[in-house]
């Protein structure tokens, strides 16, 4: 593989990981908000 190909693959992988991280973080925040709401509703 040429250096340019490897560089492009690494950049694409980084973009994908960043996107997945953002989605994961949003999911965790939504779960936490939902949990807080359910807890407060019980009290």
Secondary structure, DSSP 8 states (H G I E B T S, - for coil): --HHHHHHHHHHHHHHHHHHHHHHHHHHHHHHHHHHHHHHHH-
